[in-house]
């Protein structure tokens, strides 16, 4: 969990008033590793979602909210940021940090054991629609997770005492990242990508339909193929990469946005880069933090994904994905 900045009910009431809301109850949302999140109950029923942004400044949060409003207008299922009633945009402040308020989305996350090809088809459709909606959008930030940024994270570990197994894995990741160079050759014009479509960022209704895609904290300009491979690694790996789920994701995606031959050929490289990204960031964000500060996420799950990709191989990966 992450609850770095506390909030009292009177403070939530004052925040709600800026958005024309009468808050009567407040409960922390035990989810996420970066921001402090709250569910605020409203007079007369209903709820809103309050997000205290711990690592972004006011301007960055305002820019993210403008992107979200653009995506909502394009039909992407994600909650829109609410506007303040004083005409001062979509961002307020609490304890010196920017705060956004969103409509509440009903739905639940799905565990890996319950994921079906139909779920993956729908995720693929929505991801492709997001990429199309983001084409030509001006104002999205540059990704914080390019090769240079990941190399800088690894460099920051050089003088830290590490457990032997972690040190061994860090050396392997450093070698693999150096082999990537500048990254796979971009096969398509950059668009807006989500960057983090994991199962806990997608809500489903009881009838099995997709309710919302959440948490655009990592959204940026980037390669759609990379975003697709992040999603594949997030959804299509239990104890191994599951080909049926991966093919369903690709099928759903291509119904909305066909992959070029160049993009398909780049999938293996982008999948390896995605595995490196999450292995490295989980070491720096989770492995080396004291336990209990945030919900622990094991980086070894992504070194396992990297090994699975190696086992399939570069030349066979496109056929593995599409048949």
Wavefront OBJ file of the C-alpha trace (Angstrom):
o trace
v 0.000 0.000 0.000
v 0.963 3.654 -0.242
v -0.421 6.250 2.160
v 2.319 8.810 2.371
v 0.238 11.931 3.010
v -2.665 11.560 5.478
v -5.916 13.453 5.048
v -8.610 14.212 7.625
v -12.327 14.369 6.925
v -12.426 18.175 7.436
v -9.588 18.528 4.927
v -11.469 16.324 2.458
v -14.602 18.406 2.990
v -12.684 21.570 2.127
v -11.205 19.975 -0.967
v -14.576 18.672 -2.070
v -16.110 22.127 -1.744
v -13.662 23.428 -4.368
v -15.208 20.962 -6.805
v -18.806 21.615 -5.745
v -19.003 18.393 -3.719
v -20.250 17.798 -0.179
v -17.958 15.152 1.296
v -19.369 13.268 4.295
v -16.946 10.347 4.609
v -13.366 9.450 3.781
v -11.480 6.183 3.530
v -7.908 5.487 2.339
v -7.622 3.322 -0.782
v -4.978 0.691 -0.085
v -3.577 0.513 -3.583
v -0.576 1.844 -5.442
v 3.028 2.534 -4.560
v 3.507 6.212 -5.412
v 0.448 8.326 -4.623
v -1.891 8.627 -1.646
v -5.430 7.741 -2.668
v -8.793 8.139 -0.949
v -12.445 7.277 -1.508
v -14.676 10.187 -0.481
v -18.347 9.555 0.223
v -20.758 12.264 -0.912
v -23.918 13.615 0.628
v -26.889 11.916 -0.964
v -24.862 8.860 -2.020
v -22.071 8.201 -4.430
v -18.305 8.509 -4.151
v -15.361 10.246 -5.761
v -11.701 9.312 -5.922
v -9.130 11.725 -4.464
v -5.510 11.369 -5.551
v -2.689 13.166 -3.754
v 0.246 13.160 -6.185
v 3.437 12.552 -4.254
v 6.050 12.847 -7.014
v 4.541 15.240 -9.601
v 4.196 19.004 -9.415
v 1.077 21.049 -10.169
v 1.971 21.642 -13.817
v 2.659 17.963 -14.493
v -0.624 16.879 -12.893
v -2.559 19.519 -14.846
v -0.982 18.245 -18.069
v -1.878 14.662 -17.186
v -5.464 15.718 -16.494
v -5.698 17.441 -19.883
v -4.555 14.202 -21.502
v -7.174 12.233 -19.577
v -9.899 14.656 -20.664
v -8.764 14.212 -24.279
v -8.883 10.411 -23.996
v -12.317 10.454 -22.354
v -13.619 12.665 -25.174
v -12.258 10.082 -27.636
v -14.221 7.316 -25.927
v -11.502 5.677 -23.854
v -13.056 4.142 -20.702
v -11.272 6.040 -17.950
v -12.662 8.513 -15.402
v -12.364 12.181 -16.321
v -10.815 14.649 -13.854
v -13.402 16.949 -12.296
v -13.220 20.721 -12.785
v -12.999 23.135 -9.887
v -15.997 25.435 -9.503
v -13.806 28.546 -9.273
v -12.515 28.114 -12.816
v -8.993 27.236 -11.669
v -8.695 24.009 -13.621
v -8.653 20.428 -12.310
v -5.929 20.545 -9.650
v -6.174 21.565 -5.995
v -3.599 21.324 -3.205
v -3.282 19.387 0.039
v -0.250 19.468 2.347
v 1.674 21.229 -0.404
v 0.959 18.507 -2.936
v -1.324 18.558 -6.001
v -4.680 16.789 -5.726
v -7.057 15.614 -8.450
v -10.636 14.425 -8.057
v -12.217 11.810 -10.309
v -15.631 10.244 -10.637
v -15.855 6.833 -9.006
v -15.692 3.786 -11.299
v -17.499 0.665 -10.197
v -15.793 -2.604 -10.908
v -13.194 -5.028 -9.626
v -9.770 -6.286 -10.598
v -9.443 -9.814 -11.916
v -6.898 -12.322 -10.635
v -4.546 -14.079 -13.035
v -6.289 -17.430 -12.637
v -9.561 -15.954 -13.911
v -8.132 -14.193 -16.968
v -9.566 -15.583 -20.207
v -8.841 -14.945 -23.893
v -12.011 -12.862 -24.056
v -10.640 -10.542 -21.365
v -7.425 -10.163 -23.351
v -9.270 -9.431 -26.581
v -11.089 -6.570 -24.886
v -7.899 -5.235 -23.296
v -6.250 -5.327 -26.727
v -9.143 -3.421 -28.302
v -9.034 -0.675 -25.680
v -5.240 -0.378 -25.841
v -5.351 0.022 -29.624
v -8.128 2.607 -29.341
v -6.005 4.521 -26.819
v -3.050 4.513 -29.219
v -5.216 5.807 -32.041
v -6.709 8.495 -29.812
v -3.215 9.634 -28.835
v -1.922 10.109 -32.380
v -0.872 13.711 -32.865
v -1.660 14.704 -29.294
v 0.534 17.539 -28.097
v 1.391 17.900 -24.450
v 2.165 14.343 -23.336
v 5.478 14.009 -21.449
v 8.494 12.059 -22.618
v 8.762 8.606 -21.043
v 10.610 8.343 -17.744
v 11.574 4.750 -18.570
v 13.787 4.941 -21.665
v 17.076 3.063 -21.871
v 19.097 5.973 -20.506
v 16.798 6.426 -17.502
v 16.963 2.714 -16.702
v 20.753 2.765 -17.008
v 20.839 5.674 -14.561
v 18.814 3.632 -12.066
v 21.302 0.792 -12.310
v 24.197 3.211 -11.968
v 22.673 4.431 -8.716
v 23.094 0.927 -7.285
v 26.861 0.740 -7.873
v 27.867 1.940 -4.411
v 25.062 0.230 -2.501
v 25.612 -2.985 -0.559
v 23.392 -5.580 -2.204
v 22.538 -9.160 -1.282
v 24.576 -11.563 -3.368
v 21.654 -12.774 -5.489
v 20.435 -9.223 -6.154
v 23.968 -8.087 -7.074
v 24.230 -10.971 -9.520
v 20.914 -10.041 -11.135
v 21.852 -6.353 -11.282
v 25.021 -7.281 -13.184
v 22.978 -9.368 -15.627
v 20.448 -6.569 -16.139
v 23.224 -4.030 -16.695
v 24.733 -6.285 -19.376
v 21.388 -6.874 -21.063
v 20.490 -3.191 -21.014
v 23.849 -2.242 -22.533
v 23.180 -4.728 -25.344
v 19.911 -2.953 -26.129
v 21.798 0.255 -26.971
v 19.329 2.997 -27.808
v 16.501 0.465 -27.903
v 14.745 -1.307 -30.778
v 14.439 0.745 -33.945
v 11.135 2.658 -33.737
v 8.762 0.982 -36.200
v 5.997 3.593 -35.937
v 5.394 7.233 -35.160
v 5.182 7.785 -31.402
v 1.751 8.190 -29.886
v 0.377 8.411 -26.360
v 1.005 5.168 -24.507
v -0.261 4.111 -21.081
v 2.895 2.299 -20.030
v 1.395 0.363 -17.127
v -1.716 -1.609 -18.167
v -1.438 -4.253 -15.458
v -4.401 -6.197 -14.113
v -4.741 -3.909 -11.103
v -5.192 -0.935 -13.441
v -8.234 -2.389 -15.193
v -11.697 -2.697 -13.641
v -14.342 -5.199 -14.755
v -18.099 -5.250 -14.165
v -19.900 -8.331 -12.874
v -21.144 -9.114 -16.395
v -17.539 -9.420 -17.586
v -17.413 -6.134 -19.485
v -14.521 -3.731 -19.066
v -15.411 -0.794 -16.818
v -12.281 1.374 -16.826
v -8.559 1.609 -17.433
v -6.925 3.480 -14.557
v -3.639 5.075 -13.463
v -2.153 7.061 -16.332
v 0.747 8.112 -14.084
v 3.258 6.634 -16.553
v 1.456 7.820 -19.713
v 3.822 9.441 -22.182
v 4.777 9.700 -25.815
v 6.142 6.365 -26.879
v 6.040 3.450 -29.262
v 2.704 1.617 -29.346
v 4.480 -1.703 -29.856
v 6.339 -1.234 -26.588
v 3.059 -0.512 -24.766
v 1.506 -3.616 -26.299
v 4.408 -5.752 -25.077
v 4.205 -4.252 -21.561
v 0.557 -5.290 -21.523
v 1.365 -8.758 -22.846
v 3.923 -9.383 -20.107
v 1.514 -8.052 -17.481
v -1.468 -10.212 -18.476
v -0.117 -13.297 -20.246
v 2.322 -14.684 -17.687
v 1.416 -16.935 -14.785
v 4.211 -19.428 -14.259
v 5.098 -19.146 -17.958
v 4.120 -17.083 -20.992
v 0.663 -18.265 -22.068
v 0.391 -18.336 -25.840
v -3.415 -18.466 -25.978
v -3.735 -15.293 -23.938
v -1.003 -13.530 -25.923
v -2.670 -14.364 -29.225
v -6.030 -13.138 -27.923
v -4.437 -9.823 -26.895
v -2.899 -9.414 -30.355
v -6.159 -10.342 -32.083
v -8.142 -7.775 -30.109
v -5.514 -5.112 -30.677
v -5.373 -5.678 -34.417
v -9.136 -5.390 -34.778
v -8.680 -1.723 -33.835
v -5.157 -1.007 -35.088
v -3.329 -3.373 -37.431
v 0.352 -3.960 -36.720
v 2.724 -3.412 -39.623
v 5.252 -6.082 -40.526
v 7.954 -3.850 -39.010
v 6.045 -3.514 -35.743
v 5.469 -7.237 -35.509
v 9.159 -7.897 -36.100
v 10.026 -5.424 -33.313
v 7.797 -7.130 -30.728
v 10.501 -9.373 -29.273
v 12.908 -6.489 -28.746
v 10.254 -4.339 -27.121
v 9.100 -7.248 -24.936
v 12.675 -7.731 -23.685
v 12.941 -3.980 -23.026
v 9.664 -4.102 -21.085
v 10.946 -7.009 -18.979
v 14.159 -5.089 -18.278
v 12.203 -1.981 -17.305
v 10.092 -3.696 -14.677
v 12.899 -5.846 -13.327
v 15.044 -2.738 -12.820
v 12.319 -0.487 -11.405
v 11.133 -3.192 -9.025
v 14.636 -3.536 -7.650
v 14.922 0.211 -7.015
v 11.297 0.773 -5.942
v 10.595 -2.386 -3.924
v 13.519 -4.733 -3.339
v 15.684 -2.131 -1.616
v 12.946 -0.429 0.403
v 12.122 -1.532 3.929
v 9.330 -4.096 3.849
v 5.924 -2.737 4.757
v 6.355 0.748 3.251
v 4.617 -0.317 0.035
v 3.164 -3.620 -1.149
v 6.160 -5.704 -2.209
v 6.516 -6.624 -5.892
v 9.213 -9.157 -6.725
v 11.534 -8.120 -9.566
v 12.308 -11.807 -10.181
v 8.910 -12.171 -11.837
v 10.349 -10.085 -14.675
v 13.712 -11.782 -14.910
v 11.551 -14.887 -15.323
v 9.669 -13.222 -18.178
v 12.972 -12.233 -19.769
v 14.139 -15.861 -19.646
v 10.843 -16.984 -21.214
v 11.328 -14.527 -24.076
v 14.870 -15.774 -24.589
v 13.593 -19.340 -24.759
v 11.144 -18.464 -27.562
v 13.783 -16.506 -29.463
v 13.799 -13.470 -31.704
v 13.109 -15.255 -34.971
v 10.226 -17.369 -33.666
v 8.442 -14.724 -31.593
v 6.251 -13.179 -34.316
v 4.923 -16.602 -35.297
v 4.460 -17.501 -31.627
v 2.279 -14.423 -31.256
v 0.171 -14.739 -34.383
v 0.298 -18.342 -35.553
l 1 2 3 4 5 6 7 8 9 10 11 12 13 14 15 16 17 18 19 20 21 22 23 24 25 26 27 28 29 30 31 32 33 34 35 36 37 38 39 40 41 42 43 44 45 46 47 48 49 50 51 52 53 54 55 56 57 58 59 60 61 62 63 64 65 66 67 68 69 70 71 72 73 74 75 76 77 78 79 80 81 82 83 84 85 86 87 88 89 90 91 92 93 94 95 96 97 98 99 100 101 102 103 104 105 106 107 108 109 110 111 112 113 114 115 116 117 118 119 120 121 122 123 124 125 126 127 128 129 130 131 132 133 134 135 136 137 138 139 140 141 142 143 144 145 146 147 148 149 150 151 152 153 154 155 156 157 158 159 160 161 162 163 164 165 166 167 168 169 170 171 172 173 174 175 176 177 178 179 180 181 182 183 184 185 186 187 188 189 190 191 192 193 194 195 196 197 198 199 200 201 202 203 204 205 206 207 208 209 210 211 212 213 214 215 216 217 218 219 220 221 222 223 224 225 226 227 228 229 230 231 232 233 234 235 236 237 238 239 240 241 242 243 244 245 246 247 248 249 250 251 252 253 254 255 256 257 258 259 260 261 262 263 264 265 266 267 268 269 270 271 272 273 274 275 276 277 278 279 280 281 282 283 284 285 286 287 288 289 290 291 292 293 294 295 296 297 298 299 300 301 302 303 304 305 306 307 308 309 310 311 312 313 314 315 316 317 318 319 320 321 322 323
